[in-house]
Amino acid sequence: MHQFPVFLNLRGRTVVLVGEGEAADAKARLIVRAGGRIVPAWEDGATIAFVALDDEDEARAAAQALRARGLLVNVVDRPALCDFTTPAIVDRAPVTIAIGTGGASAGLAKAVRQRIETLLPARLGALASALHAARDAMKARWPAAADRRRAIDAALAGGGALDPLDADAADKVESWLASEPRVQPSRLEAIALLSADPDDLTLRAARLLGEADHIFHPADVPAAILDRARADAVRHTADAPPSDPPPGLSIWLSPS
């Protein structure tokens, strides 16, 4: 990962935008959509800035002056001068998907965004809002956090009760909560690694790593492979798979 992805809350906050023309207008539209307040030069309270100047020297000087004020700066079309870059965005508010290439290719980010746009229903954001509104009900239904997460994961899986690709999923949250609970037995899956390169993971292996509650692995499994698992999955260094796996989905990774 070459950049740390983060979503900024700009609503009501001051954003510096230096420059005019199409590039500046594009950044202005993004800032306004996010609820930011645009100013043409530094003022107290500003935390980030965009520079959209054609002249290289002017752009560099403007970025340095703003950075000296403590601002994080994006210089349009000049990744080497940027503290951060702006991604291609899929907007299904409150769901936001950002595709970045670290400034390597805006065209590639745009192409990926367009592919994702065709996959996701327009009401995906409504599903997110419905799940948020049901948080108390879900906690009452599944008091243990692990049980609650497994129930939600199962519902949101492909073909599940709340499949995100189902345009009507937002209307099914109430009936899902009222349905009979599924028993989630302990399950152990083995993944034989093809190499130390995470790009060599099969689609099945990548999916299982993204779903697993526990990862059991020898000490020599590369960190790059383990990074493909959920961040909150428990890692266990072991010489053999568990004879009595814990509740939920466990993965045994065997090295190449």
C-alpha positions as a Markdown table, in Angstrom:
| # | Residue | x | y | z |
|---|---|---|---|---|
| 1 | Met | 0.0 | 0.0 | 0.0 |
| 2 | His | 1.6 | 3.2 | -1.2 |
| 3 | Gln | -0.8 | 5.6 | 0.5 |
| 4 | Phe | -3.0 | 5.5 | 3.6 |
| 5 | Pro | -6.6 | 5.8 | 2.6 |
| 6 | Val | -8.8 | 8.1 | 4.8 |
| 7 | Phe | -12.2 | 9.7 | 4.5 |
| 8 | Leu | -12.3 | 13.4 | 5.7 |
| 9 | Asn | -15.3 | 15.1 | 7.2 |
| 10 | Leu | -15.3 | 18.5 | 5.4 |
| 11 | Arg | -18.8 | 19.6 | 6.3 |
| 12 | Gly | -18.6 | 23.2 | 7.5 |
| 13 | Arg | -14.8 | 23.2 | 7.4 |
| 14 | Thr | -12.6 | 25.6 | 5.5 |
| 15 | Val | -10.7 | 24.3 | 2.4 |
| 16 | Val | -8.2 | 26.4 | 0.4 |
| 17 | Leu | -8.5 | 26.3 | -3.4 |
| 18 | Val | -5.8 | 28.2 | -5.3 |
| 19 | Gly | -6.3 | 28.5 | -9.1 |
| 20 | Glu | -9.0 | 28.9 | -11.7 |
| 21 | Gly | -10.1 | 26.9 | -14.8 |
| 22 | Glu | -11.5 | 23.4 | -15.3 |
| 23 | Ala | -9.2 | 21.7 | -12.9 |
| 24 | Ala | -10.0 | 24.1 | -10.1 |
| 25 | Asp | -13.7 | 23.9 | -10.9 |
| 26 | Ala | -13.6 | 20.1 | -10.7 |
| 27 | Lys | -12.0 | 20.2 | -7.2 |
| 28 | Ala | -14.6 | 22.9 | -6.2 |
| 29 | Arg | -17.4 | 20.6 | -7.1 |
| 30 | Leu | -16.0 | 17.8 | -4.9 |
| 31 | Ile | -15.5 | 20.2 | -1.9 |
| 32 | Val | -19.0 | 21.5 | -2.2 |
| 33 | Arg | -20.5 | 18.0 | -2.4 |
| 34 | Ala | -18.6 | 17.2 | 0.8 |
| 35 | Gly | -20.0 | 20.3 | 2.5 |
| 36 | Gly | -16.7 | 22.2 | 2.6 |
| 37 | Arg | -16.3 | 26.0 | 2.6 |
| 38 | Ile | -13.9 | 27.2 | -0.1 |
| 39 | Val | -11.5 | 30.1 | 0.3 |
| 40 | Pro | -8.9 | 31.3 | -2.2 |
| 41 | Ala | -6.0 | 31.7 | 0.3 |
| 42 | Trp | -5.0 | 30.5 | 3.7 |
| 43 | Glu | -7.1 | 31.6 | 6.6 |
| 44 | Asp | -7.2 | 30.4 | 10.2 |
| 45 | Gly | -9.0 | 27.1 | 10.5 |
| 46 | Ala | -8.1 | 25.7 | 7.1 |
| 47 | Thr | -6.5 | 22.2 | 7.3 |
| 48 | Ile | -6.3 | 21.1 | 3.6 |
| 49 | Ala | -5.6 | 22.8 | 0.3 |
| 50 | Phe | -5.8 | 22.3 | -3.4 |
| 51 | Val | -3.5 | 24.0 | -5.9 |
| 52 | Ala | -4.7 | 24.1 | -9.5 |
| 53 | Leu | -2.1 | 26.3 | -11.3 |
| 54 | Asp | -0.6 | 25.6 | -14.7 |
| 55 | Asp | 2.8 | 27.1 | -14.1 |
| 56 | Glu | 5.1 | 24.5 | -12.4 |
| 57 | Asp | 7.0 | 27.1 | -10.3 |
| 58 | Glu | 3.9 | 28.9 | -9.2 |
| 59 | Ala | 2.3 | 25.7 | -8.2 |
| 60 | Arg | 5.3 | 24.6 | -6.2 |
| 61 | Ala | 5.6 | 27.9 | -4.5 |
| 62 | Ala | 1.9 | 28.0 | -3.6 |
| 63 | Ala | 2.1 | 24.4 | -2.2 |
| 64 | Gln | 5.2 | 25.2 | -0.1 |
| 65 | Ala | 3.6 | 28.3 | 1.4 |
| 66 | Leu | 0.4 | 26.5 | 2.3 |
| 67 | Arg | 2.4 | 23.5 | 3.7 |
| 68 | Ala | 4.4 | 25.9 | 5.9 |
| 69 | Arg | 1.0 | 26.9 | 7.4 |
| 70 | Gly | 0.5 | 23.3 | 8.4 |
| 71 | Leu | -1.9 | 22.3 | 5.7 |
| 72 | Leu | -2.0 | 19.1 | 3.7 |
| 73 | Val | -1.8 | 20.0 | 0.0 |
| 74 | Asn | -2.9 | 18.5 | -3.2 |
| 75 | Val | -1.4 | 19.9 | -6.4 |
| 76 | Val | -3.5 | 19.0 | -9.4 |
| 77 | Asp | -1.7 | 16.7 | -11.9 |
| 78 | Arg | 1.6 | 16.8 | -10.0 |
| 79 | Pro | 1.7 | 13.8 | -7.7 |
| 80 | Ala | 5.3 | 14.5 | -6.6 |
| 81 | Leu | 4.2 | 17.8 | -5.0 |
| 82 | Cys | 1.1 | 16.2 | -3.2 |
| 83 | Asp | 0.6 | 15.3 | 0.4 |
| 84 | Phe | -2.5 | 13.5 | -0.7 |
| 85 | Thr | -4.3 | 12.6 | -3.9 |
| 86 | Thr | -8.0 | 12.6 | -4.7 |
| 87 | Pro | -9.5 | 9.2 | -5.8 |
| 88 | Ala | -12.2 | 8.4 | -8.3 |
| 89 | Ile | -15.4 | 8.2 | -6.4 |
| 90 | Val | -18.4 | 5.9 | -6.4 |
| 91 | Asp | -21.1 | 7.7 | -4.4 |
| 92 | Arg | -24.0 | 5.8 | -2.9 |
| 93 | Ala | -24.2 | 8.0 | 0.2 |
| 94 | Pro | -23.7 | 7.1 | 2.9 |
| 95 | Val | -21.6 | 4.4 | 1.1 |
| 96 | Thr | -18.6 | 5.9 | -0.6 |
| 97 | Ile | -16.1 | 3.9 | -2.6 |
| 98 | Ala | -12.7 | 5.5 | -3.5 |
| 99 | Ile | -10.3 | 4.2 | -6.1 |
| 100 | Gly | -6.8 | 5.6 | -6.0 |
| 101 | Thr | -3.6 | 4.9 | -7.9 |
| 102 | Gly | -1.4 | 7.2 | -5.9 |
| 103 | Gly | -1.4 | 9.6 | -8.9 |
| 104 | Ala | 0.0 | 7.0 | -11.2 |
| 105 | Ser | -3.0 | 6.9 | -13.6 |
| 106 | Ala | -6.3 | 8.9 | -13.2 |
| 107 | Gly | -7.6 | 7.2 | -16.3 |
| 108 | Leu | -7.2 | 3.7 | -14.7 |
| 109 | Ala | -8.9 | 4.9 | -11.5 |
| 110 | Lys | -11.8 | 6.2 | -13.7 |
| 111 | Ala | -12.1 | 3.0 | -15.6 |
| 112 | Val | -12.3 | 0.9 | -12.4 |
| 113 | Arg | -14.9 | 3.3 | -11.0 |
| 114 | Gln | -17.0 | 2.9 | -14.1 |
| 115 | Arg | -16.9 | -0.9 | -13.7 |
| 116 | Ile | -18.0 | -0.7 | -10.1 |
| 117 | Glu | -20.7 | 1.8 | -10.9 |
| 118 | Thr | -22.4 | -0.8 | -13.1 |
| 119 | Leu | -22.3 | -3.4 | -10.3 |
| 120 | Leu | -23.8 | -1.5 | -7.4 |
| 121 | Pro | -27.5 | -0.7 | -7.2 |
| 122 | Ala | -28.6 | 2.9 | -6.7 |
| 123 | Arg | -30.2 | 2.0 | -3.3 |
| 124 | Leu | -27.0 | 0.6 | -1.7 |
| 125 | Gly | -26.9 | 3.7 | 0.5 |
| 126 | Ala | -30.4 | 3.0 | 1.7 |
| 127 | Leu | -29.3 | -0.5 | 2.8 |
| 128 | Ala | -26.5 | 1.1 | 4.8 |
| 129 | Ser | -28.9 | 3.5 | 6.4 |
| 130 | Ala | -31.4 | 0.7 | 7.2 |
| 131 | Leu | -28.6 | -1.3 | 8.9 |
| 132 | His | -27.6 | 1.7 | 10.9 |
| 133 | Ala | -31.2 | 2.3 | 12.1 |
| 134 | Ala | -31.3 | -1.4 | 13.1 |
| 135 | Arg | -28.2 | -1.3 | 15.3 |
| 136 | Asp | -30.0 | -1.5 | 18.6 |
| 137 | Ala | -32.3 | -4.3 | 17.3 |
| 138 | Met | -29.2 | -6.3 | 16.1 |
| 139 | Lys | -27.5 | -5.9 | 19.5 |
| 140 | Ala | -30.7 | -7.1 | 21.2 |
| 141 | Arg | -30.9 | -10.1 | 18.8 |
| 142 | Trp | -27.2 | -11.0 | 19.0 |
| 143 | Pro | -25.8 | -9.6 | 22.3 |
| 144 | Ala | -22.3 | -11.1 | 21.6 |
| 145 | Ala | -20.3 | -9.0 | 19.1 |
| 146 | Ala | -18.8 | -12.1 | 17.4 |
| 147 | Asp | -22.3 | -13.7 | 16.9 |
| 148 | Arg | -23.6 | -10.4 | 15.6 |
| 149 | Arg | -20.8 | -9.9 | 13.1 |
| 150 | Arg | -21.2 | -13.5 | 11.8 |
| 151 | Ala | -24.9 | -13.0 | 11.4 |
| 152 | Ile | -24.4 | -9.7 | 9.5 |
| 153 | Asp | -21.6 | -11.3 | 7.3 |
| 154 | Ala | -23.9 | -14.2 | 6.4 |
| 155 | Ala | -26.8 | -11.8 | 5.5 |
| 156 | Leu | -24.6 | -9.6 | 3.3 |
| 157 | Ala | -22.9 | -12.5 | 1.5 |
| 158 | Gly | -23.7 | -13.2 | -2.1 |
| 159 | Gly | -27.2 | -14.6 | -2.2 |
| 160 | Gly | -27.8 | -13.8 | 1.5 |
| 161 | Ala | -30.8 | -12.2 | 3.0 |
| 162 | Leu | -29.4 | -8.7 | 2.5 |
| 163 | Asp | -27.2 | -9.3 | -0.5 |
| 164 | Pro | -25.8 | -5.7 | -1.3 |
| 165 | Leu | -26.3 | -6.3 | -5.0 |
| 166 | Asp | -30.1 | -6.9 | -4.5 |
| 167 | Ala | -31.8 | -3.6 | -5.3 |
| 168 | Asp | -34.5 | -4.4 | -2.7 |
| 169 | Ala | -32.2 | -5.4 | 0.2 |
| 170 | Ala | -32.9 | -2.2 | 2.1 |
| 171 | Asp | -36.5 | -3.3 | 2.4 |
| 172 | Lys | -35.6 | -6.7 | 3.9 |
| 173 | Val | -33.8 | -5.7 | 7.0 |
| 174 | Glu | -36.9 | -5.9 | 9.3 |
| 175 | Ser | -37.8 | -9.4 | 8.0 |
| 176 | Trp | -34.2 | -10.6 | 8.3 |
| 177 | Leu | -34.2 | -9.6 | 12.0 |
| 178 | Ala | -37.5 | -11.4 | 12.5 |
| 179 | Ser | -36.3 | -14.6 | 10.8 |
| 180 | Glu | -35.2 | -17.7 | 12.6 |
| 181 | Pro | -31.5 | -17.5 | 13.5 |
| 182 | Arg | -29.0 | -19.7 | 11.6 |
| 183 | Val | -26.7 | -21.9 | 13.7 |
| 184 | Gln | -23.1 | -20.9 | 12.9 |
| 185 | Pro | -21.0 | -24.1 | 13.6 |
| 186 | Ser | -17.3 | -24.0 | 13.9 |
| 187 | Arg | -15.7 | -24.4 | 10.5 |
| 188 | Leu | -12.1 | -25.0 | 9.5 |
| 189 | Glu | -10.9 | -24.4 | 5.9 |
| 190 | Ala | -7.4 | -25.1 | 4.6 |
| 191 | Ile | -5.7 | -22.8 | 2.1 |
| 192 | Ala | -2.5 | -24.1 | 0.4 |
| 193 | Leu | -0.5 | -21.1 | -0.7 |
| 194 | Leu | 0.8 | -21.2 | -4.2 |
| 195 | Ser | 3.6 | -18.7 | -3.4 |
| 196 | Ala | 4.6 | -15.9 | -1.1 |
| 197 | Asp | 2.9 | -13.4 | -3.5 |
| 198 | Pro | -0.6 | -12.3 | -2.4 |
| 199 | Asp | -1.5 | -11.7 | -6.0 |
| 200 | Asp | -1.3 | -15.5 | -6.5 |
| 201 | Leu | -4.2 | -16.1 | -4.1 |
| 202 | Thr | -7.1 | -17.8 | -5.7 |
| 203 | Leu | -10.5 | -16.1 | -5.7 |
| 204 | Arg | -11.7 | -18.7 | -3.1 |
| 205 | Ala | -8.7 | -18.1 | -0.9 |
| 206 | Ala | -9.1 | -14.4 | -1.0 |
| 207 | Arg | -12.8 | -14.7 | -0.2 |
| 208 | Leu | -12.1 | -17.0 | 2.8 |
| 209 | Leu | -9.4 | -14.7 | 4.2 |
| 210 | Gly | -11.8 | -11.8 | 4.0 |
| 211 | Glu | -14.4 | -13.8 | 6.0 |
| 212 | Ala | -12.4 | -15.7 | 8.5 |
| 213 | Asp | -12.6 | -15.1 | 12.3 |
| 214 | His | -9.3 | -16.9 | 13.1 |
| 215 | Ile | -6.2 | -17.4 | 11.0 |
| 216 | Phe | -3.8 | -20.3 | 12.0 |
| 217 | His | -0.5 | -20.2 | 10.2 |
| 218 | Pro | 3.2 | -21.2 | 10.5 |
| 219 | Ala | 5.6 | -18.5 | 11.4 |
| 220 | Asp | 7.1 | -18.3 | 7.9 |
| 221 | Val | 3.8 | -17.3 | 6.2 |
| 222 | Pro | 4.6 | -13.8 | 4.7 |
| 223 | Ala | 3.0 | -10.7 | 6.3 |
| 224 | Ala | 1.7 | -9.7 | 2.8 |
| 225 | Ile | -0.5 | -12.8 | 2.8 |
| 226 | Leu | -1.8 | -12.2 | 6.3 |
| 227 | Asp | -2.6 | -8.6 | 5.3 |
| 228 | Arg | -5.3 | -9.9 | 3.0 |
| 229 | Ala | -7.3 | -11.2 | 6.0 |
| 230 | Arg | -9.7 | -9.1 | 7.9 |
| 231 | Ala | -8.0 | -6.7 | 10.2 |
| 232 | Asp | -9.9 | -7.9 | 13.2 |
| 233 | Ala | -9.4 | -11.6 | 12.5 |
| 234 | Val | -7.4 | -13.3 | 15.3 |
| 235 | Arg | -3.9 | -14.5 | 14.1 |
| 236 | His | -2.5 | -17.7 | 15.6 |
| 237 | Thr | 1.1 | -18.8 | 14.9 |
| 238 | Ala | 0.9 | -22.6 | 14.9 |
| 239 | Asp | 2.7 | -25.6 | 13.4 |
| 240 | Ala | -0.5 | -27.5 | 12.6 |
| 241 | Pro | -4.2 | -26.8 | 12.2 |
| 242 | Pro | -6.3 | -26.7 | 15.3 |
| 243 | Ser | -8.0 | -30.0 | 16.3 |
| 244 | Asp | -10.8 | -28.1 | 18.0 |
| 245 | Pro | -11.3 | -24.8 | 16.1 |
| 246 | Pro | -12.9 | -21.9 | 17.8 |
| 247 | Pro | -16.5 | -20.7 | 16.9 |
| 248 | Gly | -16.9 | -19.2 | 13.4 |
| 249 | Leu | -14.7 | -19.7 | 10.4 |
| 250 | Ser | -11.0 | -20.6 | 10.9 |
| 251 | Ile | -8.4 | -20.8 | 8.2 |
| 252 | Trp | -5.3 | -23.0 | 8.2 |
| 253 | Leu | -2.7 | -21.5 | 5.9 |
| 254 | Ser | -0.1 | -23.9 | 4.7 |
| 255 | Pro | 3.0 | -22.3 | 3.1 |
| 256 | Ser | 4.1 | -23.0 | -0.5 |
